[in-house]
Amino acid sequence: MVKTRNLFISHSWDFGDAYERLCGLLSEASYFQFKNYSVPRDDPIHDAPNQQLLRAAIKRQMSPCHVVVIIAGVYATYSKWINEEIALAQHGFRHPKPILAVQPWASERTSAVVRQAAGRVVGWNTNSIVQGIRTLSP
């Protein structure tokens, strides 16, 4: 029986194509099941009237997750909300959520902020990503 991993995949909609490709890799992985708790583009969370309500909504999405997966492009260093999601994963719950950093395909640089927060950093390939998730959520 394959364990279903609950994942929060942190991303910027400005780079939504990378998010979509990552979800595709995970969906096609053999002997791997996951439930995606990420915030979809059309989710009303985006229309929260203030940052406190948006943060609380993201925390609710992240709550049941085994692993927070972050695409670690350099843009992540400068994204306020990705940094908020890192802070939530590390300090927003009784037990911190492990963070998996995924280096973007063909990227020469990776976000130092994400790399330092991550329990594991993997390359952009299905086996590495799945193994990283399994390692962080046995």
N, CA, C and O of each residue as an XYZ file, in Angstrom:
552
protein
N       0.846     -1.183      0.000
C       0.000      0.000      0.000
C       0.890      1.244      0.000
O       1.849      1.327      0.767
N       0.574      2.187     -0.845
C       1.349      3.405     -0.986
C       0.774      4.484     -0.077
O      -0.421      4.776     -0.125
N       1.619      5.065      0.739
C       1.205      6.140      1.642
C       0.961      7.420      0.840
O       1.774      7.790     -0.007
N      -0.155      8.090      1.107
C      -0.436      9.370      0.469
C       0.232     10.475      1.275
O      -0.008     10.613      2.474
N       1.070     11.256      0.608
C       1.750     12.388      1.260
C       0.931     13.652      1.016
O       0.534     13.934     -0.115
N       0.684     14.405      2.075
C       0.012     15.699      1.971
C       1.095     16.752      1.760
O       1.994     16.904      2.587
N       1.001     17.478      0.644
C       2.038     18.441      0.285
C       1.471     19.845      0.145
O       0.378     20.044     -0.384
N       2.227     20.797      0.624
C       1.981     22.203      0.324
C       3.134     22.628     -0.567
O       4.285     22.673     -0.132
N       2.819     22.939     -1.815
C       3.857     23.324     -2.766
C       3.844     24.841     -2.871
O       2.963     25.434     -3.495
N       4.831     25.448     -2.251
C       4.955     26.900     -2.240
C       5.430     27.359     -3.609
O       6.315     26.747     -4.206
N       4.842     28.433     -4.100
C       5.207     28.907     -5.432
C       4.708     30.330     -5.622
O       3.901     30.838     -4.843
N       5.191     30.938     -6.641
C       4.725     32.255     -7.056
C       3.941     32.074     -8.345
O       4.408     31.400     -9.263
N       2.757     32.668     -8.427
C       1.981     32.533     -9.666
C       2.647     33.257    -10.822
O       2.298     33.022    -11.978
N       3.603     34.138    -10.529
C       4.384     34.762    -11.599
C       5.233     33.710    -12.317
O       5.633     33.900    -13.465
N       5.504     32.593    -11.621
C       6.285     31.493    -12.189
C       5.452     30.211    -12.148
O       5.964     29.139    -11.826
N       4.172     30.333    -12.477
C       3.233     29.222    -12.373
C       3.562     28.042    -13.262
O       3.152     26.919    -12.965
N       4.295     28.266    -14.349
C       4.631     27.146    -15.233
C       5.524     26.134    -14.519
O       5.373     24.931    -14.729
N       6.447     26.595    -13.684
C       7.317     25.685    -12.921
C       6.474     24.871    -11.933
O       6.693     23.671    -11.766
N       5.517     25.523    -11.285
C       4.616     24.835    -10.358
C       3.840     23.733    -11.097
O       3.743     22.602    -10.620
N       3.297     24.078    -12.253
C       2.527     23.106    -13.034
C       3.399     21.922    -13.456
O       2.953     20.776    -13.401
N       4.635     22.188    -13.877
C       5.544     21.102    -14.278
C       5.888     20.210    -13.089
O       5.946     18.988    -13.223
N       6.116     20.825    -11.919
C       6.422     20.043    -10.717
C       5.244     19.147    -10.345
O       5.434     17.971    -10.035
N       4.044     19.687    -10.372
C       2.854     18.876    -10.072
C       2.721     17.735    -11.079
O       2.323     16.628    -10.717
N       3.054     18.004    -12.340
C       3.013     16.964    -13.360
C       4.004     15.852    -13.077
O       3.675     14.674    -13.224
N       5.220     16.213    -12.671
C       6.220     15.198    -12.325
C       5.718     14.309    -11.194
O       5.834     13.085    -11.255
N       5.161     14.933    -10.165
C       4.681     14.171     -9.009
C       3.496     13.284     -9.387
O       3.391     12.154     -8.909
N       2.614     13.782    -10.231
C       1.438     13.011    -10.647
C       1.818     11.775    -11.452
O       1.126     10.758    -11.407
N       2.910     11.870    -12.180
C       3.337     10.765    -13.039
C       4.295      9.796    -12.348
O       4.670      8.779    -12.930
N       4.693     10.102    -11.117
C       5.652      9.254    -10.404
C       5.038      7.899    -10.072
O       3.884      7.812     -9.652
N       5.820      6.856    -10.263
C       5.371      5.499     -9.941
C       5.386      5.269     -8.433
O       6.287      5.730     -7.732
N       4.392      4.561     -7.954
C       4.311      4.191     -6.534
C       4.414      5.404     -5.607
O       5.062      5.359     -4.561
N       3.767      6.471     -6.016
C       3.767      7.695     -5.210
C       2.403      8.350     -5.339
O       1.903      8.560     -6.444
N       1.807      8.670     -4.193
C       0.529      9.366     -4.170
C       0.666     10.599     -3.294
O       1.340     10.579     -2.264
N       0.015     11.668     -3.721
C       0.039     12.874     -2.915
C      -1.283     13.615     -3.041
O      -2.024     13.471     -4.013
N      -1.541     14.404     -2.024
C      -2.670     15.321     -2.054
C      -2.082     16.717     -2.017
O      -1.261     17.036     -1.157
N      -2.501     17.534     -2.944
C      -1.946     18.871     -3.097
C      -2.780     19.886     -2.310
O      -3.940     20.133     -2.638
N      -2.186     20.463     -1.283
C      -2.857     21.466     -0.467
C      -2.426     22.886     -0.841
O      -2.688     23.828     -0.093
N      -1.779     23.041     -1.973
C      -1.334     24.352     -2.420
C      -2.521     25.251     -2.715
O      -3.652     24.786     -2.852
N      -2.248     26.536     -2.809
C      -3.296     27.504     -3.083
C      -3.433     27.669     -4.596
O      -2.535     28.211     -5.239
N      -4.552     27.206     -5.175
C      -4.724     27.347     -6.616
C      -4.886     28.812     -7.028
O      -5.248     29.669     -6.223
N      -4.609     29.066     -8.289
C      -4.645     30.432     -8.821
C      -6.000     31.109     -8.587
O      -6.046     32.306     -8.304
N      -7.092     30.365     -8.702
C      -8.428     30.959     -8.593
C      -9.026     30.858     -7.186
O     -10.220     31.095     -7.004
N      -8.214     30.514     -6.203
C      -8.700     30.368     -4.835
C      -9.037     31.740     -4.242
O      -8.279     32.693     -4.421
N     -10.166     31.845     -3.540
C     -10.530     33.135     -2.934
C      -9.554     33.607     -1.859
O      -9.627     34.759     -1.432
N      -8.638     32.738     -1.412
C      -7.621     33.169     -0.449
C      -6.891     34.400     -0.982
O      -6.532     35.292     -0.213
N      -6.673     34.450     -2.291
C      -5.935     35.563     -2.891
C      -6.630     36.900     -2.678
O      -6.000     37.953     -2.768
N      -7.926     36.858     -2.396
C      -8.694     38.084     -2.215
C      -8.896     38.429     -0.745
O      -9.779     39.220     -0.410
N      -8.099     37.852      0.124
C      -8.212     38.156      1.550
C      -8.073     39.665      1.749
O      -7.231     40.300      1.114
N      -8.894     40.237      2.626
C      -8.891     41.691      2.779
C      -7.623     42.273      3.421
O      -7.371     43.473      3.320
N      -6.832     41.422      4.076
C      -5.581     41.929      4.648
C      -4.570     40.790      4.787
O      -4.902     39.614      4.633
N      -3.334     41.173      5.081
C      -2.255     40.183      5.134
C      -2.420     39.192      6.275
O      -2.021     38.035      6.143
N      -2.998     39.618      7.393
C      -3.196     38.699      8.516
C      -4.164     37.582      8.136
O      -3.929     36.419      8.464
N      -5.240     37.927      7.451
C      -6.202     36.900      7.026
C      -5.598     35.996      5.954
O      -5.869     34.796      5.932
N      -4.787     36.558      5.071
C      -4.120     35.747      4.054
C      -3.151     34.776      4.713
O      -3.114     33.600      4.349
N      -2.375     35.243      5.668
C      -1.437     34.379      6.392
C      -2.197     33.256      7.107
O      -1.775     32.100      7.061
N      -3.304     33.584      7.761
C      -4.102     32.574      8.471
C      -4.672     31.545      7.492
O      -4.721     30.355      7.804
N      -5.097     31.993      6.322
C      -5.636     31.074      5.322
C      -4.546     30.136      4.794
O      -4.791     28.945      4.596
N      -3.358     30.668      4.569
C      -2.246     29.830      4.114
C      -1.881     28.823      5.209
O      -1.583     27.665      4.913
N      -1.904     29.256      6.454
C      -1.594     28.341      7.560
C      -2.608     27.201      7.614
O      -2.234     26.054      7.861
N      -3.885     27.501      7.386
C      -4.904     26.440      7.362
C      -4.628     25.449      6.232
O      -4.785     24.241      6.411
N      -4.219     25.956      5.074
C      -3.899     25.076      3.940
C      -2.709     24.186      4.277
O      -2.687     23.011      3.913
N      -1.734     24.737      4.962
C      -0.483     24.047      5.269
C      -0.648     23.053      6.429
O       0.121     22.098      6.542
N      -1.626     23.272      7.266
C      -1.777     22.509      8.504
C      -1.733     20.983      8.333
O      -0.996     20.331      9.073
N      -2.481     20.382      7.400
C      -2.465     18.916      7.306
C      -1.267     18.336      6.545
O      -1.188     17.124      6.348
N      -0.357     19.177      6.126
C       0.717     18.721      5.236
C       1.870     18.051      5.964
O       2.254     18.431      7.069
N       2.404     17.038      5.295
C       3.580     16.336      5.795
C       4.856     17.080      5.425
O       5.816     17.088      6.196
N       4.872     17.703      4.252
C       6.065     18.372      3.735
C       5.653     19.646      3.002
O       4.632     19.680      2.315
N       6.457     20.682      3.159
C       6.321     21.908      2.375
C       7.404     21.843      1.301
O       8.595     21.765      1.605
N       6.974     21.876      0.052
C       7.893     21.797     -1.080
C       8.023     23.203     -1.656
O       7.024     23.864     -1.942
N       9.266     23.650     -1.823
C       9.490     25.000     -2.348
C      10.392     24.923     -3.573
O      11.485     24.359     -3.523
N       9.922     25.491     -4.657
C      10.753     25.624     -5.849
C      11.743     26.743     -5.538
O      11.361     27.897     -5.344
N      13.012     26.378     -5.494
C      14.039     27.263     -4.913
C      14.741     28.144     -5.935
O      15.964     28.280     -5.903
N      13.979     28.740     -6.837
C      14.575     29.698     -7.763
C      15.005     30.943     -7.004
O      14.546     31.182     -5.888
N      15.867     31.720     -7.595
C      16.372     32.918     -6.939
C      15.235     33.872     -6.587
O      15.323     34.594     -5.593
N      14.154     33.888     -7.397
C      13.018     34.763     -7.100
C      12.459     34.496     -5.703
O      11.902     35.398     -5.078
N      12.604     33.258     -5.205
C      12.051     32.900     -3.894
C      12.678     33.724     -2.778
O      12.024     33.999     -1.772
N      13.922     34.117     -2.939
C      14.603     34.931     -1.935
C      13.879     36.256     -1.732
O      13.854     36.793     -0.625
N      13.298     36.772     -2.789
C      12.686     38.101     -2.743
C      11.173     38.075     -2.645
O      10.536     39.129     -2.648
N      10.589     36.896     -2.559
C       9.146     36.774     -2.457
C       8.716     36.852     -1.003
O       9.063     35.989     -0.196
N       7.964     37.882     -0.675
C       7.489     38.058      0.699
C       6.689     36.842      1.152
O       6.856     36.377      2.279
N       5.818     36.320      0.282
C       4.938     35.243      0.718
C       5.652     33.906      0.808
O       5.302     33.087      1.658
N       6.624     33.665     -0.027
C       7.395     32.430      0.136
C       8.173     32.494      1.443
O       8.286     31.489      2.145
N       8.704     33.654      1.775
C       9.382     33.806      3.062
C       8.414     33.635      4.225
O       8.782     33.068      5.255
N       7.180     34.116      4.076
C       6.149     33.901      5.104
C       5.839     32.410      5.249
O       5.673     31.914      6.363
N       5.763     31.705      4.131
C       5.476     30.272      4.171
C       6.608     29.495      4.843
O       6.358     28.522      5.553
N       7.830     29.918      4.624
C       8.975     29.305      5.325
C       8.822     29.529      6.821
O       8.980     28.596      7.609
N       8.517     30.762      7.217
C       8.349     31.078      8.644
C       7.210     30.262      9.248
O       7.336     29.758     10.364
N       6.111     30.128      8.529
C       4.995     29.314      9.029
C       5.425     27.861      9.202
O       5.156     27.252     10.238
N       6.085     27.307      8.199
C       6.517     25.906      8.277
C       7.444     25.684      9.470
O       7.367     24.653     10.138
N       8.312     26.647      9.733
C       9.297     26.483     10.806
C       8.751     26.804     12.190
O       9.150     26.179     13.173
N       7.833     27.783     12.278
C       7.430     28.282     13.597
C       5.921     28.359     13.828
O       5.486     28.723     14.921
N       5.118     28.024     12.820
C       3.676     28.224     12.934
C       2.900     27.051     13.501
O       1.687     27.140     13.687
N       3.587     25.957     13.775
C       2.912     24.748     14.239
C       3.666     24.157     15.426
O       4.847     24.440     15.625
N       2.978     23.342     16.206
C       3.623     22.691     17.349
C       4.858     21.923     16.891
O       5.907     21.983     17.532
N       4.729     21.200     15.777
C       5.843     20.466     15.187
C       6.148     21.116     13.840
O       5.276     21.162     12.973
N       7.353     21.612     13.650
C       7.683     22.259     12.373
C       7.437     21.326     11.187
O       7.593     20.109     11.293
N       7.056     21.909     10.082
C       6.847     21.166      8.841
C       8.189     21.081      8.115
O       8.845     22.106      7.925
N       8.606     19.897      7.710
C       9.868     19.807      6.973
C       9.739     20.491      5.610
O       8.681     20.472      4.982
N      10.826     21.084      5.181
C      10.857     21.809      3.908
C      11.782     21.077      2.946
O      12.919     20.746      3.283
N      11.271     20.830      1.741
C      12.058     20.262      0.656
C      12.265     21.356     -0.380
O      11.298     21.892     -0.921
N      13.520     21.691     -0.658
C      13.842     22.668     -1.700
C      14.105     21.922     -2.998
O      14.885     20.971     -3.034
N      13.452     22.358     -4.053
C      13.651     21.762     -5.372
C      14.330     22.812     -6.251
O      13.782     23.883     -6.510
N      15.520     22.480     -6.693
C      16.240     23.395     -7.568
C      15.567     23.406     -8.933
O      15.322     22.346     -9.510
N      15.269     24.575     -9.449
C      14.590     24.646    -10.750
C      15.430     24.025    -11.865
O      16.660     24.018    -11.809
N      14.745     23.511    -12.868
C      15.386     22.894    -14.022
C      16.334     23.894    -14.677
O      15.957     25.036    -14.938
N      17.560     23.462    -14.939
C      18.581     24.235    -15.655
C      18.932     25.552    -14.969
O      19.432     26.475    -15.611
N      18.673     25.637    -13.682
C      18.999     26.855    -12.949
C      20.448     26.820    -12.486
O      20.936     25.803    -11.993
N      21.110     27.927    -12.650
C      22.489     28.017    -12.185
C      22.571     28.533    -10.755
O      23.585     28.365    -10.079
N      21.489     29.164    -10.304
C      21.488     29.722     -8.962
C      20.242     29.268     -8.209
O      19.165     29.098     -8.782
N      20.426     29.079     -6.918
C      19.337     28.639     -6.043
C      19.207     29.646     -4.914
O      20.202     30.228     -4.484
N      17.997     29.855     -4.434
C      17.752     30.776     -3.327
C      18.476     30.300     -2.067
O      18.228     29.198     -1.578
N      19.363     31.135     -1.552
C      20.074     30.801     -0.309
C      19.098     30.719      0.857
O      19.272     29.893      1.753
N      18.082     31.559      0.854
C      17.082     31.561      1.929
C      16.369     30.213      1.992
O      16.211     29.639      3.070
N      15.944     29.716      0.847
C      15.242     28.431      0.795
C      16.202     27.297      1.120
O      15.865     26.392      1.885
N      17.383     27.343      0.548
C      18.379     26.284      0.780
C      18.693     26.162      2.274
O      18.810     25.047      2.785
N      18.832     27.277      2.977
C      19.148     27.242      4.408
C      17.979     26.737      5.241
O      18.190     26.130      6.291
N      16.753     26.975      4.793
C      15.568     26.545      5.545
C      15.228     25.076      5.308
O      14.521     24.459      6.104
N      15.731     24.531      4.223
C      15.335     23.191      3.799
C      16.001     22.092      4.614
O      17.168     22.188      4.994
N      15.223     21.047      4.868
C      15.772     19.836      5.466
C      16.504     19.015      4.425
O      17.348     18.178      4.746
N      16.164     19.272      3.168
C      16.806     18.567      2.057
C      16.659     19.410      0.797
O      15.638     20.065      0.590
N      17.690     19.386     -0.040
C      17.682     20.073     -1.335
C      17.865     19.011     -2.411
O      18.777     18.189     -2.334
N      16.991     19.034     -3.414
C      17.063     18.044     -4.487
C      17.056     18.743     -5.842
O      16.669     19.905     -5.965
N      17.493     18.002     -6.848
C      17.467     18.496     -8.213
C      16.106     18.300     -8.841
O      15.215     17.682     -8.259
N      15.961     18.836    -10.038
C      14.687     18.812    -10.756
C      14.562     17.501    -11.526
O      14.687     17.466    -12.750
N      14.313     16.429    -10.785
C      13.970     15.170    -11.450
C      13.057     14.378    -10.528
O      13.163     14.446     -9.303
N      12.175     13.642    -11.139
C      11.111     12.975    -10.404
C      11.634     12.110     -9.261
O      11.148     12.216     -8.135
N      12.611     11.263     -9.534
C      13.107     10.359     -8.492
C      13.688     11.119     -7.309
O      13.440     10.747     -6.162
N      14.450     12.169     -7.560
C      15.042     12.951     -6.472
C      13.972     13.628     -5.623
O      14.055     13.647     -4.395
N      12.978     14.178     -6.291
C      11.908     14.893     -5.569
C      11.098     13.913     -4.720
O      10.841     14.175     -3.545
N      10.699     12.796     -5.306
C       9.909     11.801     -4.563
C      10.726     11.242     -3.398
O      10.202     11.096     -2.293
N      11.994     10.930     -3.629
C      12.835     10.413     -2.556
C      13.001     11.448     -1.443
O      13.017     11.094     -0.264
N      13.124     12.717     -1.813
C      13.221     13.788     -0.808
C      11.976     13.877      0.049
O      12.062     14.038      1.266
N      10.814     13.771     -0.587
C       9.535     13.805      0.151
C       9.446     12.591      1.081
O       9.061     12.726      2.243
N       9.796     11.429      0.582
C       9.739     10.218      1.404
C      10.714     10.300      2.584
O      10.395      9.852      3.685
N      11.875     10.859      2.359
C      12.849     10.993      3.436
C      12.351     11.926      4.527
O      12.549     11.667      5.714
N      11.702     13.015      4.120
C      11.235     13.996      5.104
C       9.923     13.600      5.772
O       9.583     14.129      6.830
N       9.182     12.672      5.163
C       7.925     12.203      5.779
C       7.833     10.684      5.670
O       7.067     10.152      4.867
N       8.625      9.997      6.490
C       8.655      8.519      6.407
C       7.289      7.876      6.691
O       7.164      6.652      6.657
